[in-house]
Amino acid sequence: MKNVKQRIGKLITLFTLLAVTTIITQVNAKQVKASQAELTDIKILMVVSGYGQGAEPAGEQSKEKANGKTLIKREERPGYEFDEFAKAYSVFKENGIAIDIASPNGGKVEADKFDPNKPYNAKVLADKTIMAQLNNTIGTSVLDANDYDAVFVVGGKGAMFDLPNDTALQKLIAQIYQNQGIVSAVCHGPAAFVNVKLDDGSYLVANKAINSFTNEEEMLFGKKWLSKFEFLLEDKLVEHGAKFQSSQIMLSHVAIDDRLITGQNPTSTVAVANALVKHLGMTPVKADMDIEDKTLAVVAKFLSGDTAALNVLTSALSGSDDQAEQTPGQYHLPLVGMYGFYFHKNAKTTREFEQSLALMSAAQKAINNPRLDMEIAKILAKLGQTTKAKATLQQLLAGNPDFKPAQDMLKAL
């Protein structure tokens, strides 16, 4: 009988231990879930310019007379960059972060022209929730900085017009930063920071590493609106004490100074968004680079001295050039040639001319454009490679016998 009681006692003890263990396991599981839930409570404010509008007759209008009738014509104005918005939003969404979208006046905002068929754009355009937010953005004047852990300002030429003078946005950014939040922007997005002052009266950007769309990039790619800007962004940031840094044109560059994160151009967008996620204490979900960013990353390696990088581009391509351009995970070879074309416009050293020549030559067949062939011939001549320059012109004329610029240059050589 005694043995039976002892066995029953042991069983009761065992069941008690099992029950306690189960309870502890459940509590730990709940704690883990609670911790994960806390991460999803993080909220980012994405800010876009509301300045943009196309040429259709609506919004700001001017009157013109034609055939005795008054015509209404709307002035075209630049907006925000949808590519940058789409890439950054996708990063935040994939990491489970809540997002609000704001613009200076609220309501519907208009992006600059963009390609809706690009995978990252198509994905966002199909997201009814975020598109509804873009069609009804929150005005900056009604926002509370205490609701946000970070702010991300999207670029686009429009940012140069309405963001720098939005006092409500300035106060919002300053308060988020002083609340120990993170302040970030890409391309022309840092225009929102130029006039932001902290409580001590200092500029937010003073004595901080920062970058943005550079003066050099403006001269190459921003001529349409350049004369209408009140200032050049790089110059204004430096004027207000920023320690400006940058990379070569259109290559990814992220400047991080504690809780201030900025990216140079559209190619920098994903890197800025991922840096923001990291500073929020999270490990960013790994995602494949889109074909353009991946291609320009290889170009960056080549320009930094990795001469074999171009071989990666050409050897990785298979099938037709059109197929290579559109295959996810592959490279965009024509983009390499176009990059070389613009890179050589600001080339100053022999090495830079040689690099631009290599980039254009790598994509010469894929682009098959007389203008590119002419530039290649000019660089060859500049570098003293006359024989190769003549051969390039002769090959150009074989397919375009009436192309006068090539005829004239060949005679001059």
JOVENCOR-V716305 format. One record per residue. N is the residue number from 1. RES is the residue in three letters. PHI is phi in degrees with one decimal (none if undefined). PSI is psi in whole degrees, -180 to 180 (none if undefined). BURIAL is 1 if it has 16 or more other ideal C-beta (glycine too) atoms within 10 Angstrom, else 0. Layout:
<<N;RES;PHI;PSI;BURIAL> <N;RES;PHI;PSI;BURIAL>>
//
This chain:
<<1;MET;none;-42;0> <2;LYS;-61.3;-43;0> <3;ASN;-62.4;-38;0> <4;VAL;-63.5;-44;0> <5;LYS;-61.9;-40;0> <6;GLN;-63.2;-42;0> <7;ARG;-64.5;-41;0> <8;ILE;-63.3;-40;0> <9;GLY;-62.1;-42;0> <10;LYS;-65.1;-40;0> <11;LEU;-64.3;-41;0> <12;ILE;-62.5;-42;0> <13;THR;-62.0;-43;0> <14;LEU;-62.9;-46;0> <15;PHE;-62.7;-38;0> <16;THR;-62.8;-44;0> <17;LEU;-62.7;-42;0> <18;LEU;-62.7;-41;0> <19;ALA;-65.6;-43;0> <20;VAL;-64.4;-43;0> <21;THR;-60.6;-43;0> <22;THR;-61.8;-43;0> <23;ILE;-62.8;-44;0> <24;ILE;-62.2;-42;0> <25;THR;-61.2;-43;0> <26;GLN;-64.2;-40;0> <27;VAL;-63.0;-45;0> <28;ASN;-61.6;-42;0> <29;ALA;-62.1;-41;0> <30;LYS;-65.3;-37;0> <31;GLN;-64.7;-41;0> <32;VAL;-62.7;-46;0> <33;LYS;-62.3;-38;0> <34;ALA;-64.0;-41;0> <35;SER;-62.2;-43;0> <36;GLN;-66.3;-37;0> <37;ALA;-66.1;-35;0> <38;GLU;-59.9;-38;0> <39;LEU;-63.5;-38;0> <40;THR;-71.8;-13;0> <41;ASP;-78.9;-9;0> <42;ILE;-65.0;137;1> <43;LYS;-130.5;134;0> <44;ILE;-112.8;142;1> <45;LEU;-100.8;118;1> <46;MET;-96.7;128;1> <47;VAL;-111.7;132;1> <48;VAL;-126.8;154;1> <49;SER;-69.6;143;1> <50;GLY;-106.9;15;1> <51;TYR;-78.7;-25;1> <52;GLY;-66.8;144;1> <53;GLN;-162.3;143;1> <54;GLY;-81.6;-167;0> <55;ALA;-89.1;-2;0> <56;GLU;-65.6;151;0> <57;PRO;-74.0;96;0> <58;ALA;-167.8;168;0> <59;GLY;66.4;-138;0> <60;GLU;-65.3;127;0> <61;GLN;-132.2;154;0> <62;SER;-131.7;153;0> <63;LYS;-103.6;139;0> <64;GLU;-131.8;148;0> <65;LYS;-98.0;135;0> <66;ALA;-153.2;123;0> <67;ASN;54.5;37;0> <68;GLY;78.6;1;0> <69;LYS;-111.8;149;0> <70;THR;-88.9;122;0> <71;LEU;-104.5;144;0> <72;ILE;-101.1;124;0> <73;LYS;-128.8;126;0> <74;ARG;-91.9;139;0> <75;GLU;-73.8;129;0> <76;GLU;-73.4;138;0> <77;ARG;-137.7;145;1> <78;PRO;-72.7;151;1> <79;GLY;-119.7;-149;1> <80;TYR;-93.1;165;1> <81;GLU;-90.0;112;1> <82;PHE;-66.4;-36;1> <83;ASP;-55.3;-47;1> <84;GLU;-65.8;-43;1> <85;PHE;-59.4;-48;1> <86;ALA;-61.8;-45;1> <87;LYS;-65.1;-46;1> <88;ALA;-67.8;-45;1> <89;TYR;-58.0;-42;1> <90;SER;-61.9;-40;1> <91;VAL;-61.3;-48;1> <92;PHE;-65.0;-42;1> <93;LYS;-64.5;-44;1> <94;GLU;-64.4;-21;0> <95;ASN;-98.5;12;1> <96;GLY;71.3;27;0> <97;ILE;-96.7;135;1> <98;ALA;-74.3;147;0> <99;ILE;-135.7;135;1> <100;ASP;-114.0;153;1> <101;ILE;-122.6;130;1> <102;ALA;-129.0;157;1> <103;SER;-144.6;163;1> <104;PRO;-52.5;-44;1> <105;ASN;-105.5;-3;0> <106;GLY;73.4;-178;1> <107;GLY;81.5;-163;0> <108;LYS;-74.0;139;0> <109;VAL;-120.7;153;1> <110;GLU;-116.9;130;1> <111;ALA;-87.6;160;1> <112;ASP;-66.9;168;1> <113;LYS;-58.1;138;0> <114;PHE;-149.2;166;1> <115;ASP;-90.8;107;0> <116;PRO;-70.2;-12;0> <117;ASN;-87.6;-11;0> <118;LYS;-62.2;136;1> <119;PRO;-51.4;-45;0> <120;TYR;-69.6;-32;1> <121;ASN;-73.8;-44;1> <122;ALA;-59.4;-38;0> <123;LYS;-63.5;-42;0> <124;VAL;-74.5;-38;1> <125;LEU;-61.1;-28;1> <126;ALA;-84.8;-6;0> <127;ASP;-87.7;98;1> <128;LYS;-61.8;-34;0> <129;THR;-64.7;-50;0> <130;ILE;-72.6;-33;1> <131;MET;-67.0;-33;0> <132;ALA;-64.9;-37;0> <133;GLN;-67.4;-40;1> <134;LEU;-65.8;-31;1> <135;ASN;-83.0;-4;0> <136;ASN;-151.4;62;0> <137;THR;-65.7;158;1> <138;ILE;-86.8;135;1> <139;GLY;-68.7;139;1> <140;THR;-63.0;-25;1> <141;SER;-71.4;-17;0> <142;VAL;-103.2;4;0> <143;LEU;-87.9;152;1> <144;ASP;-113.3;120;0> <145;ALA;-58.8;-28;1> <146;ASN;-67.9;-12;0> <147;ASP;-84.4;-7;0> <148;TYR;-126.9;142;1> <149;ASP;-90.7;-19;1> <150;ALA;-163.0;162;1> <151;VAL;-129.5;141;1> <152;PHE;-127.8;119;1> <153;VAL;-100.5;121;1> <154;VAL;-78.3;146;1> <155;GLY;-86.2;-160;1> <156;GLY;117.3;148;1> <157;LYS;-58.4;-30;1> <158;GLY;-58.4;-30;1> <159;ALA;-60.0;-25;1> <160;MET;-73.8;-16;1> <161;PHE;-100.5;-44;1> <162;ASP;-109.2;-22;1> <163;LEU;-76.5;-40;1> <164;PRO;-61.9;-27;1> <165;ASN;-105.5;11;0> <166;ASP;-85.4;98;1> <167;THR;-64.4;-33;0> <168;ALA;-64.6;-41;0> <169;LEU;-66.4;-39;1> <170;GLN;-58.9;-47;1> <171;LYS;-64.5;-39;1> <172;LEU;-62.9;-47;1> <173;ILE;-63.4;-45;1> <174;ALA;-60.8;-42;1> <175;GLN;-69.7;-42;1> <176;ILE;-59.3;-43;1> <177;TYR;-65.1;-44;1> <178;GLN;-73.9;-16;0> <179;ASN;-83.9;11;0> <180;GLN;71.8;21;0> <181;GLY;-83.8;176;1> <182;ILE;-108.0;136;1> <183;VAL;-116.8;125;1> <184;SER;-143.0;159;1> <185;ALA;-164.8;163;1> <186;VAL;-137.2;147;1> <187;CYS;62.3;-113;1> <188;HIS;-87.5;-2;1> <189;GLY;-55.4;-38;1> <190;PRO;-61.2;-7;1> <191;ALA;-58.2;-27;1> <192;ALA;-68.9;-17;1> <193;PHE;-95.1;-18;1> <194;VAL;-60.4;-32;1> <195;ASN;-108.2;10;1> <196;VAL;-76.2;126;1> <197;LYS;-118.0;145;0> <198;LEU;-87.1;175;0> <199;ASP;-61.2;-27;0> <200;ASP;-82.7;3;0> <201;GLY;90.7;-6;0> <202;SER;-84.9;154;0> <203;TYR;-71.6;142;1> <204;LEU;-53.1;-40;1> <205;VAL;-84.7;-8;1> <206;ALA;-60.7;129;0> <207;ASN;62.8;24;0> <208;LYS;-118.7;144;1> <209;ALA;-67.4;132;1> <210;ILE;-155.3;158;1> <211;ASN;-146.9;176;1> <212;SER;-170.6;-175;1> <213;PHE;-57.2;127;1> <214;THR;-86.3;165;1> <215;ASN;-58.2;-41;1> <216;GLU;-61.6;-42;0> <217;GLU;-67.6;-37;1> <218;GLU;-60.4;-44;1> <219;MET;-65.1;-30;0> <220;LEU;-87.1;-38;0> <221;PHE;-121.6;-5;0> <222;GLY;-119.2;21;1> <223;LYS;-62.2;-29;0> <224;LYS;-59.3;-39;0> <225;TRP;-111.0;-4;0> <226;LEU;-56.2;-42;0> <227;SER;-68.1;-17;0> <228;LYS;-93.6;-11;0> <229;PHE;-68.5;143;1> <230;GLU;-74.6;-25;0> <231;PHE;-159.6;163;0> <232;LEU;-87.4;133;1> <233;LEU;-61.0;-47;1> <234;GLU;-57.1;-45;1> <235;ASP;-63.2;-43;0> <236;LYS;-67.4;-39;1> <237;LEU;-62.7;-43;1> <238;VAL;-65.2;-42;0> <239;GLU;-56.9;-34;0> <240;HIS;-95.6;19;1> <241;GLY;96.5;5;0> <242;ALA;-70.8;149;1> <243;LYS;-94.6;87;0> <244;PHE;-73.3;138;1> <245;GLN;-138.9;155;0> <246;SER;-161.8;169;1> <247;SER;-115.5;-173;1> <248;GLN;-62.1;161;1> <249;ILE;-50.2;134;1> <250;MET;60.5;16;1> <251;LEU;-100.9;150;1> <252;SER;-62.9;132;1> <253;HIS;-150.1;126;1> <254;VAL;-119.8;126;1> <255;ALA;-102.7;127;1> <256;ILE;-123.7;121;1> <257;ASP;-129.7;92;0> <258;ASP;57.1;-111;0> <259;ARG;-100.8;18;1> <260;LEU;-114.1;118;1> <261;ILE;-126.3;124;1> <262;THR;-135.1;149;1> <263;GLY;-122.4;146;1> <264;GLN;-72.5;-37;1> <265;ASN;-159.5;180;1> <266;PRO;-55.6;-33;1> <267;THR;-63.7;-21;1> <268;SER;-87.6;-5;1> <269;THR;-58.1;-52;1> <270;VAL;-64.4;-39;1> <271;ALA;-64.2;-39;1> <272;VAL;-66.3;-45;1> <273;ALA;-61.5;-42;1> <274;ASN;-66.6;-38;1> <275;ALA;-63.1;-39;1> <276;LEU;-63.4;-45;1> <277;VAL;-59.7;-43;1> <278;LYS;-61.5;-42;0> <279;HIS;-69.6;-15;1> <280;LEU;-85.1;3;1> <281;GLY;86.9;18;0> <282;MET;-113.5;160;0> <283;THR;-98.9;113;0> <284;PRO;-58.4;139;1> <285;VAL;-65.5;129;0> <286;LYS;-73.8;133;0> <287;ALA;-134.4;152;0> <288;ASP;-68.3;142;0> <289;MET;-73.0;145;0> <290;ASP;-73.6;163;1> <291;ILE;-59.5;-35;1> <292;GLU;-72.9;-47;1> <293;ASP;-62.7;-39;1> <294;LYS;-64.7;-41;1> <295;THR;-64.2;-47;1> <296;LEU;-68.3;-25;1> <297;ALA;-65.6;-37;1> <298;VAL;-70.3;-39;1> <299;VAL;-59.3;-41;1> <300;ALA;-60.9;-41;1> <301;LYS;-62.0;-43;1> <302;PHE;-62.1;-46;1> <303;LEU;-68.3;-24;1> <304;SER;-81.3;-6;0> <305;GLY;123.6;-5;0> <306;ASP;-83.0;88;0> <307;THR;-66.4;-20;0> <308;ALA;-82.7;-7;0> <309;ALA;-60.4;-37;1> <310;LEU;-63.8;-29;1> <311;ASN;-64.1;-31;0> <312;VAL;-62.4;-41;0> <313;LEU;-66.7;-52;1> <314;THR;-71.3;-37;0> <315;SER;-75.9;-24;0> <316;ALA;-79.3;-17;0> <317;LEU;-84.3;136;1> <318;SER;-139.8;156;0> <319;GLY;75.2;-161;0> <320;SER;-74.1;160;0> <321;ASP;-63.6;-37;1> <322;ASP;-61.4;-42;0> <323;GLN;-65.1;-42;0> <324;ALA;-62.8;-37;1> <325;GLU;-63.7;-33;1> <326;GLN;-103.7;-3;0> <327;THR;-84.2;118;0> <328;PRO;-56.6;137;0> <329;GLY;88.4;-9;0> <330;GLN;-95.9;-165;1> <331;TYR;-120.0;157;1> <332;HIS;-103.4;90;1> <333;LEU;-63.2;-43;1> <334;PRO;-56.8;-32;1> <335;LEU;-62.5;-34;1> <336;VAL;-62.2;-45;1> <337;GLY;-64.7;-42;1> <338;MET;-67.1;-34;1> <339;TYR;-63.6;-46;1> <340;GLY;-59.1;-38;1> <341;PHE;-60.9;-46;1> <342;TYR;-76.8;-33;0> <343;PHE;-61.8;-37;1> <344;HIS;-73.6;-18;1> <345;LYS;-65.3;-28;0> <346;ASN;-111.0;10;0> <347;ALA;-64.2;139;1> <348;LYS;-123.2;-31;0> <349;THR;-105.0;162;0> <350;THR;-58.5;-40;0> <351;ARG;-60.7;-43;0> <352;GLU;-66.3;-38;0> <353;PHE;-65.5;-39;1> <354;GLU;-66.3;-39;0> <355;GLN;-66.8;-43;1> <356;SER;-64.2;-37;1> <357;LEU;-62.5;-44;1> <358;ALA;-63.6;-41;1> <359;LEU;-66.5;-44;1> <360;MET;-67.4;-40;1> <361;SER;-65.7;-35;1> <362;ALA;-62.8;-29;1> <363;ALA;-110.5;10;1> <364;GLN;-57.5;-47;1> <365;LYS;-69.9;-37;0> <366;ALA;-66.7;-36;1> <367;ILE;-84.7;-44;1> <368;ASN;50.8;59;0> <369;ASN;-127.2;126;1> <370;PRO;-56.7;-34;0> <371;ARG;-64.3;-42;0> <372;LEU;-66.2;-42;1> <373;ASP;-60.0;-39;1> <374;MET;-62.8;-42;1> <375;GLU;-65.1;-38;1> <376;ILE;-61.6;-45;1> <377;ALA;-62.1;-41;1> <378;LYS;-63.4;-42;1> <379;ILE;-67.1;-42;1> <380;LEU;-57.6;-44;1> <381;ALA;-64.3;-41;1> <382;LYS;-62.7;-35;0> <383;LEU;-84.4;4;0> <384;GLY;83.0;11;0> <385;GLN;-96.3;66;0> <386;THR;-61.8;-42;0> <387;THR;-60.1;-44;0> <388;LYS;-68.2;-35;1> <389;ALA;-63.9;-44;1> <390;LYS;-62.7;-42;1> <391;ALA;-61.7;-40;0> <392;THR;-64.2;-43;1> <393;LEU;-67.2;-39;1> <394;GLN;-65.0;-40;0> <395;GLN;-66.1;-38;0> <396;LEU;-62.5;-45;1> <397;LEU;-70.0;-24;1> <398;ALA;-62.8;-34;0> <399;GLY;-97.5;-20;0> <400;ASN;-136.0;73;0> <401;PRO;-61.8;-21;0> <402;ASP;-100.4;12;0> <403;PHE;-76.4;99;1> <404;LYS;-62.3;-42;0> <405;PRO;-55.2;-39;1> <406;ALA;-70.0;-39;1> <407;GLN;-61.0;-45;0> <408;ASP;-65.6;-42;0> <409;MET;-68.5;-39;1> <410;LEU;-62.0;-41;1> <411;LYS;-64.6;-39;0> <412;ALA;-67.8;-30;0> <413;LEU;-77.1;none;0>>
//
